[in-house]
Amino acid sequence: MSREPGSAGRPKASSRDTIEEAAAELFLEQGYSATTIEQITQRAGVSRATFFNYFESKSDLLWIDADRAIERFSECLASGMPVSSAITRTASEIGAERVPLAVAQAEAMGTRDELVASGLARVARVTALIRGALANEWSQDRHSLALNVRANALAGAILAAWTAWIRGGIDRLTLVEYVYDALALVQLEQ
């Protein structure tokens, strides 16, 4: 396999996957804050430009699976699927092997503060997606208090379910089981 000119490290297979693996290794070895993009690209055997073709920032590496799930959720909503169905469909497609290491190993990787800071944008995006879809489903003003409370409650339920799933350890249930339980606590009624 070929390597990029002037790069050391692994052969270039799937650059995105290789960058993800290199970052996870480095975060475990030396912590998130001590790891630079240069170290990640060197370990992955790719250029800095290649890194930025896939990721806008180092913190995006912490959210790979969550970002994929949010994109899938957005696709489900765009297809006209009702919000509750889109939530459970997305959750059902996430297997146990997709537990985000940066969250599950936040203590070892030193990612806790960055997860909080960069996670807010993801929660806001999910809330906005839900708000827009509920406004369409229920023919309500997307700025109404009732609609915003519902959207935030559902986003909070998703986040709580996701967190419980990650913390479930080796005995964890499927993500969709946690999601069903969380949604039952936040009834989706107009």
N, C-alpha and C positions, 0 to 999 in steps of 0.2 A: 504494500500500500504506500502511496505517496504521502509526503509531508509537505506542508507549506514551506516555501523558501525561508530559510533563516529561523525556522522554529525547531524547538526541541520538544520531546515528549512523545505522546502516543501517536500512532498512525491515524490519519484522517479517515474515519469510518463514517459515522453520522456526527457531524460537528456539534449539533445541538445536544444530542445525547452525551457526547464526550465531554462537552462543557459542563453539563449538569452533573455528571459523575465526578469530574475533577473538582468542581466547587464543593460538592458534598464531602469528598475526602478531605479537602483542605479545611473546611469549616469544622470537621470533627478533629482534625489534627491540631489546628492552631487557633480555632475560634473564628467567628464571622468577622469581627472588627479587625483582626490582625491579618486577614486575607485580602489581598488586592486583586483587582481585575487582571493585572499583569501576571501574577502568580497563577491564577486560574487558566489564563490563555497559554502560559508556558506548560503547565501540567497537561492541558488538553491537546497541546501541539497545534494550536490555531493562532491566527493573528488577532489583534485587538479589533480590527474591522470586522472580522468574522463574529466575534463576540457580540458586537453591536448590531449585527444583522439579525440576531436572534433575541437579544435582550436590551432593554433601554438602560437598565442599571443593575448593579450587583444585587439589590434587594429583589428584583424580579425572579432570581433563582430560588428564592424562598417560597414562591407562589406558583410554581409551574403547574402543578396539578389543580390547584384552586382556579387559576386563570383558565385552564382548559375546561373545567367544569362550568365556570361562568359563561364561557363562550358557547358551550353546549346548551346551557339554560337559555341563553339569548336566542339560539337557533330554534329551540322548542317553542318559545314564546312567539317568535317571528312566524312560525308555521301556523299560528292560530290556536295552539294548544292552551287550554285553561291553565291558570297559574298553578293551582294545586297539582295538576297532572304534570306540568313541566318540572316542578320541584321534585316530585317523586320519580319521574322518569330519569332525570339527571342523576339523582342519588342512586338509583338502581343500577346505573351504568358504571359506577365507581367501585372497583373491586378492592379487596383488602390489601392487595399489593400496592395500591396507590396512596397509602397513608403517607402524608408528607413528612419526610425525615426531619426537615428543618423545624417542624412544629413538635413532632414526637420527641426529638432529641434537642429541644431548645436550650436546655441547661448545658449539655455537653458542647453544643455548637456556639453558645453565646448569642443566640438569635432573638431572645425574648423581646428586647427593646425595639429592635428593627421590625419584628413581626407586628407589634402593636402599631408602630408608626406607619408602616407600609400597608398594613391590613385595613386601615380605615378607608382607603380608596376602594378596595374591593367590596367592602360592606356597603359603601355608598353606591357603587355601581349596581350591586344586586338589588338594593332598595329602589333605585331609579327604574330598573327593569320591571320590578314588581309593580311599582306605582303606575307606570305607563300601561302595563297589561291590565291591571285592575280597573284603571280609568276606562279602558276600552270595553272590558267585560261588563262593567256595571254602569256604563254611560254616566260617569261622574266626572266632575272637574278634578283634574289631577292635582290641584292645589288645595283641595278641601281637607279640612282637619281629619275627618273620618277616614278618607282614603290614605292619607299620610300615616295615620296611626296604624292602620291595617298593614301597609307596606313595611313600615319599620318593625312591627310585631313579627311579621313573617320572616323578614331578614334576620331578626334576632333569633327566631326559632331555628332557622337554618344554621346559623352560626353556633348556637348552643348544641344542636344535634351533631354537627361536624366536630366540635370540640369534645363532646362525650365519646364519639366514635374513635377519635385519635387516642384519648386517654383510656379507652377500653382495653388496651394491651392485647395480649395474645388470645384472650377470651372474648374479644369484642364481637358484637353482633354485626350484621351488615349495616352500612350507612343508611340504607333506606328504612331499616327498622327504627333507628334513632330518629330519622326524619318523621316517620309516621307518628311516633310518640310525641315529638315536639309540636307537630301540626295539630294534634289532638288537644294540646294545651292552649293553642292559639287558634280558636275556631275561625274558619274562613267562611263567615256568613256575612251577607250584606246587611 
